[in-house]
């Protein structure tokens, strides 16, 4: 099936016809006269660059773009070679593309967004170029490399520092073998640690300005990290010393010890990153990340370890920490492709959200004119990921992760320098802004939508989708604005249930594929979102999923969560304190589609069209020894029940249901909350003409 035909009479001085198809292919034909079909001159080889259906093409003078269902914009040259491809629109399909005379590209995606980009963002193909090598000293090879001011290079051999570029290098010879190299944030100073236990600080113009004799017990300096005016030194005995280097340019030899810490006993005790911040209580703290993905919190005044967040990142380690003072948020990245946002309120770090980054390893948080950019390694390429736009801003082939590399952020570009095969390479990646003319939303089917509260800007809703995300959004008059995007789920999100708590916050429970449950707390006074936990059973199957959820609160700190599953099971959890425990599992013969709670009774409805009554009084009252069995079953529909609604009256219950059999049913049930066995169906009204197809949902008023 051919989806589009594009024609141009001035493509490389010739007339051209381009077609895109359902088979993921792109075909181009050159001809002399478009009006004469016999004048076809050349048929380029069939082009494949998309992984899904190709919707449309856009022709320019010497190149053309194609868009597809795989969210890719592919750039091709006039010979049909794929030059570059870029994923936009939150990995949703791109349905339309247009251009104007100002080199602006407009795209519309399945996520509902309209984006404006410059053509240069798609045409930019950065490459790594080998840097001009400095004269070798005793055939030493570079061990560490850094960017300095004005794009100058600095690299370290075993006993020599080279500073400069274009074959003009300044050399500093060291008294002993070097172990590490660091650069100040202003790029005017460098620090080098020596095996004899000293750390030298050099002005890139004046030379040596300070020497710190650190080791008194023959512990060598193994790591240097420089952030703002603080220089961190880690010794081989796992002692961490932080120096204050403020004013060193005016008063040499004035570096002073700011604080001292001891890395806790772990399998991997090496520090990988650090950050300092002052919490709302006015106490200064230092954050240290290690190679096991743990985050340690220390007090600056006495060096005491006050908190450890175990396995915040994967076992491959944490790579960078940033404290954003304007929003009072701590951001961490590490191997495994996650970005964590934490709140340091009341002196204790609390996980707010986790953002999934589709890369193997995130190594650095870069502050640019476009906001925070995350530098990542994916296979053999370096990629710059924008977490706000969820797009790649640039990538370059570099061979993968390297032992020594550095970044230099300028106004509209980012420099990348690294060592590979004993040679120094560098590349410049340009930053092109992307304008969002219309905000996007979910990129796939929305399965659940719940009203959270109403603000002055409009209602605040929580939505879950097949794109594995949960969004907290404000519904404006003309658009939808997403406040938070929660990415804890590994599969589709099927159901959302909220439980309003006494302190004014809301407990949000979401369930979906792989039998996964997530718990999130949202504070309504400031709409602050805290991710509490994610429950993913180890024996979960790809077919298992939660279809419905209900919450019951029996005390201030104890919440019962009941979930109906597609594998004919009903799971009952207790969330108490910060622990979620599955205390009971009820088995049924059919898939559970809906559940309702009335007093101590559970009403479950499944694909067999029956309503089953369960007595949960023993479980809700903390007595788990008595088995739970069905009290009664009432056939209400010929097939699955997809929606339900309860209206309680004294001694009676009106149950409104809609099902796959297109029918709407109102059942009058009699029950007694003091006598569990007295359940009976008094009467039932059914309409088979309410809808012409299955009833899938309801609207409560």
C-alpha positions in Angstrom: 0.0 0.0 0.0 1.4 3.4 -1.0 0.7 6.1 1.7 2.1 9.2 0.0 3.4 10.6 -3.3 5.6 13.7 -3.3 6.7 15.5 -6.5 9.4 18.1 -7.1 10.5 19.7 -10.4 13.7 21.1 -9.0 15.4 18.3 -7.0 19.1 18.5 -7.9 18.0 20.2 -11.1 15.7 17.3 -12.1 12.1 16.3 -11.7 11.6 13.6 -9.1 8.8 11.5 -7.7 9.0 10.0 -4.2 6.7 7.4 -2.7 6.4 5.9 0.8 4.7 2.6 1.6 3.3 0.2 4.1 6.4 -2.1 3.6 8.7 0.5 5.3 10.3 1.3 2.0 11.0 4.7 0.3 11.3 4.8 -3.5 12.6 7.7 -5.7 12.3 8.1 -9.5 14.1 10.8 -11.6 12.6 12.0 -14.9 12.9 14.8 -17.4 9.2 15.7 -17.6 6.7 14.7 -14.9 3.9 15.0 -17.5 5.5 12.3 -19.7 5.7 8.9 -17.9 8.0 7.6 -20.6 10.8 10.0 -19.6 11.8 8.2 -16.5 15.6 8.4 -16.3 16.6 6.6 -13.1 15.1 4.5 -10.4 17.2 4.7 -7.2 17.5 1.5 -5.1 14.7 0.9 -2.6 15.6 2.7 0.6 15.0 1.2 4.1 15.6 3.3 7.2 12.3 3.1 9.1 11.3 0.2 11.4 7.5 0.7 10.8 5.2 2.1 8.2 6.4 5.3 6.3 3.7 7.9 6.1 5.0 10.8 4.1 8.1 12.4 2.5 9.2 16.1 2.1 11.5 17.1 -0.8 14.1 19.9 -0.7 16.7 21.0 -3.3 19.3 18.3 -2.6 17.8 16.1 0.1 14.5 14.9 1.5 12.9 13.8 4.8 10.6 10.9 5.6 8.4 10.3 8.6 7.0 7.1 10.0 5.0 5.2 12.6 8.3 4.6 14.4 8.6 8.3 15.5 11.6 8.7 13.2 12.4 11.6 10.9 15.0 10.3 8.4 17.2 12.5 6.2 18.3 11.1 2.8 20.7 12.6 0.3 20.1 12.7 -3.5 21.6 9.3 -4.0 19.2 7.6 -1.6 21.7 7.2 1.3 20.5 7.6 4.9 22.4 10.5 6.3 20.7 11.0 9.7 17.6 10.0 11.7 16.1 11.5 14.8 13.3 10.3 17.1 10.8 13.0 18.3 7.2 13.1 19.5 7.8 10.9 22.6 8.3 7.8 20.5 4.8 8.2 19.0 4.1 7.9 15.3 4.6 11.0 13.2 1.6 11.6 10.9 2.3 14.8 9.1 5.2 17.0 8.1 5.4 20.5 6.4 8.0 23.2 5.7 8.2 26.9 4.9 10.7 29.1 3.2 12.6 29.8 6.5 14.1 26.2 6.9 11.5 25.4 9.6 10.1 21.9 9.8 6.6 21.3 11.3 5.5 17.9 12.4 2.4 16.4 13.9 2.4 13.2 15.9 0.1 10.6 17.4 0.7 12.1 20.8 -1.3 15.2 19.6 1.7 17.5 19.6 2.8 20.0 16.9 6.5 20.6 16.9 8.6 23.2 15.1 12.3 22.4 14.4 14.9 23.9 12.2 16.1 21.8 9.2 19.6 22.0 10.6 18.7 19.8 13.5 18.0 17.0 11.1 21.0 17.8 8.8 23.6 18.1 11.6 25.9 15.1 11.5 28.6 15.7 14.1 31.8 13.6 13.8 34.7 13.0 16.1 38.0 14.4 14.9 41.4 13.4 16.1 42.9 16.2 18.0 46.4 17.6 17.1 48.8 15.7 19.3 51.2 17.4 21.6 54.9 16.4 21.4 55.3 13.1 23.2 57.5 12.9 26.3 59.3 9.6 26.7 56.6 8.0 24.5 54.0 8.5 27.3 50.4 8.1 26.3 47.6 10.3 27.6 45.8 9.0 30.7 43.3 11.8 31.4 41.9 14.5 29.2 39.9 17.7 30.0 38.5 20.8 28.3 39.8 24.1 29.5 38.8 27.7 28.8 38.2 28.7 25.2 38.2 25.1 24.1 41.8 24.4 25.0 42.8 20.8 25.8 44.5 19.5 28.9 45.8 15.9 29.1 47.9 14.0 31.6 50.5 11.4 31.1 52.3 9.5 33.9 54.4 12.5 34.9 53.6 15.5 32.6 50.6 17.8 32.1 50.0 19.3 28.6 47.9 22.4 28.2 47.0 24.1 24.8 45.9 23.4 21.3 47.1 23.5 17.7 50.6 22.2 18.5 51.1 25.0 21.0 51.3 23.3 24.4 52.4 24.4 27.8 54.0 21.6 29.9 54.2 21.0 33.6 56.5 18.3 34.8 55.5 16.4 37.9 57.7 15.2 40.7 56.1 11.7 40.8 53.6 9.6 39.0 50.1 11.1 38.7 46.9 9.3 39.6 44.0 11.6 38.6 43.2 15.0 37.0 40.4 17.5 37.6 39.4 20.9 36.3 37.7 23.8 38.1 34.2 24.8 36.8 35.6 28.1 35.5 38.1 26.1 33.5 41.0 28.3 34.7 42.6 25.8 37.2 43.5 22.2 37.2 44.3 19.8 40.0 46.5 16.7 39.7 46.9 14.1 42.4 50.3 12.3 42.8 51.2 8.9 44.0 53.3 10.4 46.8 50.1 11.7 48.5 50.1 15.4 47.3 47.7 17.3 45.2 49.0 20.2 43.1 46.7 23.0 41.8 47.8 24.9 38.6 46.7 28.1 37.1 46.7 27.4 33.3 48.6 30.7 32.8 50.7 31.2 35.9 51.5 27.6 36.7 51.7 26.0 40.2 49.7 28.0 42.7 49.1 25.5 45.6 50.3 22.2 46.9 48.3 20.1 49.5 50.1 17.4 51.4 47.2 15.1 52.1 48.5 11.6 52.9 50.3 11.1 56.2 49.7 7.3 56.3 51.0 6.4 52.9 47.5 6.4 51.4 47.7 7.7 47.9 45.1 10.0 46.3 42.9 8.0 44.0 40.1 10.3 42.9 39.7 14.1 42.3 36.3 15.7 41.8 35.9 19.5 41.5 32.4 21.2 41.8 32.0 24.9 42.2 34.7 26.0 44.7 35.0 22.5 46.4 37.6 20.0 45.5 37.0 16.4 46.7 39.9 14.1 47.2 39.5 10.4 47.9 42.3 8.3 49.4 43.0 4.7 49.0 41.9 4.1 52.6 38.4 5.4 51.5 38.8 8.7 53.4 37.1 11.6 51.6 38.5 15.1 52.1 36.7 18.2 50.7 38.8 21.4 50.2 37.5 24.9 49.8 39.4 26.5 47.0 37.5 29.8 46.9 39.9 32.7 46.3 42.8 30.6 45.4 43.6 32.8 42.4 44.0 35.8 44.7 45.7 34.1 47.6 47.8 31.1 46.6 48.4 28.3 49.1 45.1 29.1 50.8 43.2 25.9 50.1 41.7 24.7 53.4 40.0 21.6 54.5 36.3 22.1 54.5 35.1 18.7 55.7 36.2 15.1 56.0 34.1 11.9 55.5 34.6 8.2 55.6 33.0 6.0 52.9 30.8 3.4 54.6 31.8 -0.3 54.4 30.4 -1.6 51.2 31.5 -4.0 48.5 32.3 -1.0 46.3 33.4 1.9 48.5 34.8 4.2 45.8 33.1 7.6 45.4 32.0 8.5 41.9 30.3 11.9 42.4 29.4 14.4 45.0 27.2 17.5 45.7 26.7 20.0 48.6 23.5 21.6 49.5 21.8 23.4 52.4 18.4 22.0 53.4 15.4 23.9 54.7 16.6 23.3 58.3 19.7 25.4 57.5 22.2 22.6 58.0 24.8 22.0 55.2 25.0 18.5 53.9 27.2 16.6 51.4 26.0 13.9 49.1 28.3 11.1 48.0 27.5 8.6 45.3 29.4 5.3 45.0 30.0 2.6 42.4 27.2 0.4 43.7 24.5 3.0 43.0 24.1 4.1 46.6 23.7 7.7 47.8 25.2 8.7 51.2 24.2 11.9 53.1 26.8 13.4 55.5 26.7 16.4 57.8 29.4 18.9 56.9 30.3 20.1 60.4 31.2 16.7 61.9 31.4 14.4 58.9 28.7 12.1 60.3 26.8 9.7 58.0 23.1 10.4 58.6 21.3 8.7 55.7 22.0 6.1 52.9 19.6 5.5 50.0 20.4 1.9 49.0 20.5 1.0 45.3 19.1 4.3 44.1 20.8 3.3 40.8 21.9 0.0 39.4 24.9 -2.0 40.7 27.0 -0.4 37.9 27.1 2.9 39.9 25.9 6.5 40.2 27.6 8.9 37.8 26.5 12.4 38.6 24.5 14.5 41.2 23.1 18.0 40.8 21.3 20.2 43.3 18.8 22.6 41.7 18.5 25.4 44.2 15.6 27.2 42.4 13.3 24.2 42.7 15.0 22.6 45.8 15.4 19.3 44.0 18.4 16.8 43.9 18.9 15.1 40.5 20.9 11.9 40.2 21.8 9.8 37.1 23.7 6.6 36.8 24.2 3.4 34.8 21.0 1.6 33.9 19.1 4.5 32.3 17.3 6.2 35.2 17.1 9.8 36.3 16.0 10.2 40.0 14.5 13.4 41.4 14.6 13.8 45.2 13.4 16.3 47.6 15.6 17.3 50.6 12.7 18.7 52.7 13.1 18.5 56.5 16.7 17.3 56.0 15.7 13.9 54.7 15.9 12.9 51.0 12.6 11.7 49.6 12.2 10.2 46.1 9.8 12.3 44.0 9.9 10.8 40.6 12.0 8.4 38.4 12.4 9.3 34.8 13.3 6.5 32.4 16.0 7.4 29.9 16.2 5.0 26.9 20.0 4.7 27.1 22.4 2.1 28.5 24.3 4.6 30.7 23.8 8.2 31.8 27.1 9.8 32.7 26.7 13.6 33.1 24.1 16.3 33.8 24.8 19.3 31.6 23.3 22.8 32.3 22.7 24.4 28.9 20.6 27.2 27.3 17.9 24.6 26.6 17.8 23.4 30.2 19.2 20.2 31.6 20.8 17.9 29.0 21.8 14.3 30.0 24.9 12.9 28.3 24.5 9.2 27.7 26.3 6.3 26.1 24.3 4.0 23.9 26.3 1.2 22.3 29.1 2.9 20.4 27.5 6.4 20.3 27.3 9.4 22.6 23.8 10.9 22.8 22.5 14.1 24.4 19.1 13.5 25.9 16.6 16.2 26.8 14.4 14.9 29.6 11.8 17.7 29.2 11.3 17.1 25.5 12.1 13.4 25.7 14.2 13.7 22.5 17.8 13.4 21.4 19.5 16.7 20.8 22.6 15.3 19.2 24.7 12.1 18.8 28.1 11.2 17.6 29.9 7.9 16.9 32.7 7.6 19.4 33.1 3.9 20.1 31.2 3.8 23.3 32.1 4.6 26.9 35.6 5.7 27.7 37.8 5.8 30.7 38.5 9.5 30.3 36.2 12.1 28.7 35.0 15.6 29.4 32.3 18.0 28.2 32.4 21.8 27.6 29.1 23.6 27.5 29.0 26.8 25.4 26.0 28.9 24.4 24.7 26.9 21.5 26.9 23.8 21.5 28.5 21.1 23.6 32.1 20.0 23.2 33.0 16.4 23.8 36.6 15.2 24.2 37.8 11.6 25.0 40.7 9.2 24.7 40.4 6.2 22.4 43.2 3.8 21.3 45.8 6.1 23.1 44.7 9.0 20.9 42.7 12.2 21.8 39.5 12.9 19.8 37.0 15.7 20.2 33.6 16.7 18.7 31.2 19.6 18.8 27.5 19.0 19.0 25.2 21.9 18.2 22.1 22.6 20.2 18.9 23.5 18.2 15.8 24.6 20.2 12.5 22.8 19.5 9.3 24.9 19.8 6.2 23.1 21.0 3.3 24.8 19.2 0.9 22.4 20.8 1.6 20.2 23.8 1.4 16.5 23.4 -0.2 13.9 25.6 -0.2 10.1 25.7 1.2 8.5 22.6 -1.0 5.4 22.9 -4.5 4.4 24.1 -5.6 5.9 27.5 -7.0 3.1 29.6 -7.9 5.0 32.8 -8.7 8.6 33.8 -9.4 9.9 37.3 -10.2 13.4 38.6 -7.7 14.4 41.3 -8.8 18.0 42.2 -9.8 21.3 40.7 -7.3 24.2 40.4 -7.8 27.8 39.1 -6.2 26.7 35.8 -8.6 23.8 35.4 -9.3 20.3 36.6 -6.3 18.1 37.5 -6.6 14.5 36.3 -4.5 11.4 36.5 -4.3 9.2 33.3 -2.7 5.9 32.5 -1.9 4.6 29.1 -0.6 1.8 27.0 2.6 3.9 26.6 3.5 2.7 30.1 3.3 6.3 31.6 1.0 7.8 34.2 0.4 11.6 33.8 -0.8 14.2 36.2 -2.2 16.9 34.0 -4.2 20.2 34.1 -7.1 20.4 31.6 -7.1 24.0 30.3 -9.7 25.6 28.1 -7.8 24.9 24.9 -4.9 22.5 25.8 -3.6 19.9 28.2 -0.6 20.6 30.4 1.3 17.7 32.0 2.6 18.5 35.5 4.3 15.2 36.1 5.0 12.1 34.0 5.5 8.9 36.1 7.4 6.2 34.4 7.6 3.3 36.9 5.6 0.8 34.9 7.3 -1.7 32.6 4.1 -2.4 30.7 0.8 -0.8 29.9 -1.2 0.9 32.7 -4.7 -0.5 33.0 -6.3 1.0 36.1 -5.8 3.9 38.5 -7.4 4.2 41.9 -7.0 7.1 44.4 -7.5 7.1 48.1 -7.9 10.4 49.9 -6.0 10.5 53.2 -6.7 12.4 56.4 -3.7 14.8 56.0 -5.0 16.2 52.7 -2.8 14.1 50.5 -3.9 11.5 48.0 -2.6 8.0 47.6 -2.5 7.0 44.0 -2.4 3.3 43.2 -1.8 2.2 39.6 -1.9 -1.3 38.2 -1.0 -2.8 34.8 0.8 -5.4 32.9 3.2 -7.9 34.5 1.0 -7.8 37.6 2.7 -4.5 38.6 1.4 -2.1 41.2 2.8 1.3 41.9 2.1 3.6 44.8 2.5 7.4 44.6 1.5 10.1 47.1 0.4 13.5 45.8 0.1 16.5 48.2 -2.8 18.6 47.1 -1.6 21.9 48.7 1.4 22.2 46.3 0.8 19.2 44.0 4.1 17.7 45.0 4.4 14.1 43.8 6.3 11.4 45.8 6.9 7.9 44.3 6.5 5.5 47.2 7.2 2.0 45.8 6.7 -0.3 42.8 5.6 -3.9 43.3 6.6 -6.3 40.6 6.3 -10.0 41.5 9.2 -12.2 40.4 6.9 -14.9 39.0 4.8 -12.5 36.9 3.9 -13.5 33.4 3.6 -11.4 30.3 -0.1 -12.2 30.1 -0.9 -11.3 33.7 -2.2 -7.8 34.5 -4.3 -5.9 37.0 -7.7 -5.1 35.5 -9.3 -3.3 38.5 -8.4 -1.8 41.9 -10.1 -0.7 45.1 -8.7 0.8 48.3 -10.1 0.5 51.8 -8.7 2.6 54.7 -9.2 1.1 58.2 -6.8 3.3 60.1 -4.6 6.4 59.4 -1.5 4.3 58.5 -3.1 1.1 57.2 -4.7 0.8 53.7 -6.1 -2.3 52.1 -5.6 -2.6 48.4 -7.6 -5.1 46.4 -6.9 -5.9 42.8 -8.6 -8.1 40.2 -6.3 -9.8 37.7 -6.6 -11.2 34.3 -5.4 -14.6 35.5 -8.6 -15.2 37.5 -7.0 -14.1 40.8 -7.9 -11.4 43.3 -4.9 -10.1 45.2 -5.3 -8.4 48.6 -2.5 -6.1 49.8 -1.8 -4.2 53.0 0.1 -1.0 52.8 1.2 0.0 56.3 4.0 2.5 57.0 6.2 2.2 53.9 5.7 -1.6 53.3 3.4 -3.3 50.8 2.5 -6.9 51.7 0.3 -9.3 49.8 -1.7 -11.0 52.5 -4.3 -13.0 50.6 -5.0 -14.3 47.1 -8.5 -15.4 46.1 -9.0 -17.7 43.1 -11.9 -17.7 40.6 -12.7 -19.4 37.4 -12.7 -16.4 35.1 -10.8 -13.2 34.4 -11.8 -10.4 36.9 -12.9 -7.2 35.2 -14.5 -5.2 37.9 -14.6 -5.1 41.7 -16.7 -3.0 44.2 -16.5 -2.7 48.0 -19.5 -2.3 50.2 -18.9 -2.4 54.0 -16.9 -5.7 54.5 -18.1 -7.3 51.3 -16.3 -7.6 48.0 -18.3 -7.8 44.7 -16.3 -9.2 41.8 -17.4 -9.3 38.2 -15.7 -11.2 35.5 -15.8 -12.4 31.9 -18.5 -15.0 32.8 -21.1 -12.2 33.4 -21.6 -13.1 37.1 -21.4 -11.0 40.2 -19.7 -12.9 43.0 -20.0 -11.8 46.7 -17.0 -12.3 49.0 -16.9 -11.8 52.8 -13.7 -9.9 53.7 -14.5 -9.1 57.3 -11.9 -11.5 58.6 -9.2 -10.0 56.5 -10.1 -6.4 57.1 -10.1 -7.1 60.8 -6.6 -8.6 60.6 -7.8 -12.2 61.0 -6.1 -14.1 58.1 -6.6 -17.7 59.4 -10.2 -18.1 58.2 -10.3 -18.9 54.5 -12.4 -16.6 52.2 -15.0 -18.3 50.1 -17.8 -16.9 47.8 -21.1 -16.2 49.6 -23.3 -16.0 46.5 -23.2 -15.7 42.7 -25.7 -13.8 40.5 -25.7 -14.1 36.7 -26.2 -10.6 35.4 -24.9 -10.7 31.8 -24.3 -13.2 29.1 -20.6 -12.2 28.9 -18.1 -10.0 30.5 -19.0 -7.1 32.8 -16.9 -4.1 32.0 -18.5 -1.3 34.1 -20.3 -1.1 37.4 -21.8 1.4 39.8 -23.3 1.1 43.3 -26.1 2.9 45.1 -26.7 1.8 48.7 -30.1 2.0 50.4 -31.1 0.6 53.8 -30.7 -3.2 53.6 -30.6 -3.0 49.8 -28.1 -2.4 47.0 -28.7 -1.2 43.5 -26.0 -2.5 41.2 -25.8 -0.9 37.7 -23.6 -2.9 35.2 -22.7 -2.8 31.6 -21.2 -5.6 29.6 -19.9 -7.1 26.4 -23.4 -8.3 25.5 -24.4 -4.6 24.8 -26.8 -4.7 27.7 -27.3 -2.3 30.6 -28.6 -4.0 33.8 -29.9 -2.6 37.1 -30.0 -5.3 39.8 -31.7 -4.9 43.2 -29.8 -6.9 45.8 -30.8 -7.5 49.4 -28.1 -7.9 52.1 -27.4 -7.5 55.8 -24.0 -6.3 57.0 -24.6 -8.2 60.2 -25.5 -11.5 58.6 -23.1 -12.2 55.7 -25.0 -15.1 54.3 -28.2 -13.1 53.6 -27.5 -12.0 50.0 -30.3 -12.3 47.5 -31.3 -10.9 44.1 -34.8 -9.4 44.4 -35.3 -8.0 40.9 -33.4 -7.1 37.7 -34.0 -4.7 34.9 -32.1 -5.2 31.6 -32.0 -3.1 28.4 -30.5 -4.7 25.3 -31.0 -1.6 23.2 -29.1 0.9 25.3 -26.1 0.6 23.0 -25.3 -1.0 19.7 -22.0 -2.5 20.9 -20.3 -3.5 24.1 -20.4 -1.1 27.1 -16.9 -0.4 28.3 -17.2 2.4 30.8 -19.4 4.7 32.9 -19.7 8.3 34.0 -20.5 9.1 37.6 -22.4 12.3 38.4 
